[in-house]
Amino acid sequence: ITLNPVWYPTSKISLSAKYDWARRRYEGDPFGVLGAGTGLSVRKDRLNTASVTATYLPLRSLQLSLTLQRERRTSSREFVDYDDNLASVSAQFTF
């Protein structure tokens, strides 16, 4: 499930927020070699990602963006849970 609203306060600025919620099931080895007889249960993950992005168009051919993101994964398996914070800056020039 993803929500991604965007707001354009001016013709050169946009602000967007994104929230993504996912559930994943890993059924295991499709050939039965690794999972056969091991008694391993199906891995189930939940992934939550939230981000905000500000975009500025100083020129028609130049786009500048700043994104802040927070991500969290929980899993039925040990040692694969994580929390992540990310910040990115980008510039795109179109000709």
C-alpha positions in Angstrom: 0.0 0.0 0.0 1.5 3.3 -1.0 0.2 6.9 -0.4 2.0 9.7 -2.3 0.4 13.2 -2.1 2.1 16.1 -3.9 1.5 19.8 -3.3 2.6 22.6 -5.6 2.6 25.8 -3.6 4.1 27.7 -6.6 4.9 26.8 -10.2 8.6 26.2 -9.3 8.2 24.3 -6.0 6.7 21.0 -5.1 6.5 19.2 -1.8 5.6 15.5 -1.6 5.2 13.0 1.1 5.2 9.2 0.6 4.3 6.3 2.9 4.8 2.7 1.8 3.7 -0.3 3.8 4.5 -3.8 2.5 4.3 -7.3 3.7 6.6 -9.9 2.1 6.7 -13.7 2.2 9.7 -15.6 1.2 8.6 -19.1 0.4 12.1 -20.5 0.2 14.2 -22.4 -2.3 12.1 -23.0 -5.4 14.0 -26.2 -6.2 13.7 -27.7 -2.7 17.5 -28.1 -2.3 18.2 -25.6 0.5 14.9 -25.8 2.4 14.2 -29.6 2.2 14.2 -31.2 5.6 15.7 -28.2 7.4 12.5 -27.3 9.2 12.8 -23.6 8.3 9.6 -21.7 8.5 8.6 -19.2 5.8 10.2 -15.8 6.3 7.7 -13.0 6.7 8.8 -9.3 6.6 7.0 -6.0 7.2 8.5 -2.9 5.6 7.5 0.6 6.4 9.0 3.6 4.5 8.1 7.3 5.0 9.7 10.1 3.0 9.3 13.8 2.2 10.8 15.5 -0.9 11.1 19.1 -1.7 11.8 20.0 -5.4 12.7 23.3 -6.8 12.8 24.3 -10.5 15.0 27.4 -10.8 15.2 27.0 -14.6 13.0 25.1 -17.0 15.9 22.7 -17.6 17.2 22.4 -14.0 15.5 20.5 -11.1 16.9 20.4 -7.6 15.6 18.0 -5.0 16.1 17.2 -1.3 14.7 13.9 0.2 14.5 12.7 3.8 13.5 9.1 4.3 12.9 6.7 7.3 12.6 3.0 6.8 12.0 0.1 9.1 11.9 -3.6 8.4 10.8 -6.3 10.9 11.1 -9.9 10.1 10.2 -13.4 11.5 13.9 -14.2 11.1 16.6 -13.1 13.5 19.2 -10.6 12.5 17.4 -9.2 9.4 15.5 -6.4 11.1 16.7 -2.9 10.5 16.1 0.8 10.8 17.4 3.3 8.3 17.6 7.0 7.9 18.5 8.5 4.5 19.0 12.0 3.2 19.7 12.7 -0.4 20.3 15.8 -2.6 20.0 15.6 -6.4 20.2 17.8 -9.4 18.9 17.0 -12.8 19.7 19.0 -16.0 17.6 18.4 -19.1 18.6 19.5 -22.5 
